[in-house]
Amino acid sequence: MPYARKRGCKCDKKKKCSCGATWSFTANCGKDPVTGERIQIPGSGYKTKAEALAAAKEIEIQYKNGTYVKEKKVSFREFSNEWLKHYQSLGGVSDGTVDIRRHAIQRMLKHFDKIPVPQITTKMYQDMLIKMKKPGGKNKKEGYAQETLISTHAAGQMLFEWGVIHGYIKNNPTEHSKIPRIDKQYDVMEEEGLPKYLEKEELAKFLETVRLHGSFKDYAAFYTLAYTGIRIGELAVLCEEDLFSEECQLRINKTVYNGKCKATEFKLKKPKTKTSRRIIDIDESVVEILEKQIAMQKKVKMAKRNIYYDKHNFIFANSDRNPGYPEHRNLFVRHMRKYLKLAGLNTELSPHSLRHTHASLLAEAEATIEEIMDRLGHKDDHTTRIIYLHVTKDMKKKTSRKFADLMRGI
């Protein structure tokens, strides 16, 4: 039989307790078959004696049926760190995916940090998702995007499910939680899913701004991104050997990972899919610009030959503190934002937007879906259609004229 007691109560026993003391219990679960000692499981923090005894009886029943789990009283921070180590040790996931899970945990830490994991309830977890949807914070006028909520919830589900399996908790607080929908106005919903890009006039203005106000290296980088549609991670580790000048071709067979943002700790990775490893035809203007950039990089290499990292001959290598090492993508992001502002264009665009721009302008030039898919290195037709073949302004005008011309002929 279990028994309950109230500890630390300083009130008169004849009067109702008003000091906030709580009830504790001890569940008696028989004797250890090896030592013969009594198996007693304690619990505390209950408001009433009845609640404490009910909890004790539940433990005794679970123990008898072999379903009792002794929860580990570790903080969410300790718990999430253990899970992330486990997740990373399994292999089969990229460094980028691990970073996505790490960022999701960092968002959850703002809500659960030092709270013991068994105390995190479904309501607490659901409230976290709702709060993430709402505006908040010093510089955050809007809540997190729907994709961020989905990513956080996915990590939370894996995290707490692992906690149940490994005895940290009995119940998974994410099991009945739902991602709150972000309501949007109709005109915003119409643009949902369309990637951001530049119209051809805007692209010309952007590149001219970089040419006039930026370094040649920046101009060469953004020109190459716009005229080839390659990813920024692929551009960062282009090597001299990847340029076939006579054939006017460029080989894409690697990308870069640098999660710690330390130039000397980069990792060369295979592209996302087999189709991402490709050789593409490029315009003569791209060949000319890349050859000029290579020549300039060789001058840096000669000037800093004692400290230059020359293992891979990167075309867009760092020229300052870590000469020869690939530039971090964040550098291109910052520089692009600066030039967009100078040009009076949308500063929310990123180097990846030039990939979207390349695809949409290829569509305007009436390239086939297969040609665009092959050039961008996508593995399936569906992805290319949905993400990249959005209609440009010129295509909309052409469609409108076709209908008008048809009606005039009646």
Secondary structure, 3 states (H helix, E strand, C coil): CCEEEECCCCCCCCCCCCCCCCEEEEEEEEECCCCCCEEEEEEEEECCHHHHHHHHHHHHHHHHHCCCCCCCCCEHHHHHHHHHHHHHHCCCCCHHHHHHHHHHHHHHHHHHCCCEHHHCCHHHHHHHHHHHHCCCCCCCCCCCCHHHHHHHHHHHHHHHHHHHHCCCCCCCCCCCCCCCCCCCCHHHHHCCCCCCCCCHHHHHHHHHHHHHHCCHHHHHHHHHHHHHCCCHHHHHCCEHHHEECCCCEEEECCEEECCCCCHHHCEEECCCCHHHCEEEECCHHHHHHHHHHHHHHHHHHHHCCCCCCCCCCECCECCCCCCCCECCHHHHHHHHHHHHHHHCCCCCCCHHHHHHHHHHHHHHCCCCHHHHHHHHCCCCHHHHHHHHCCCCHHHHHHHHHHHHHHHHCC
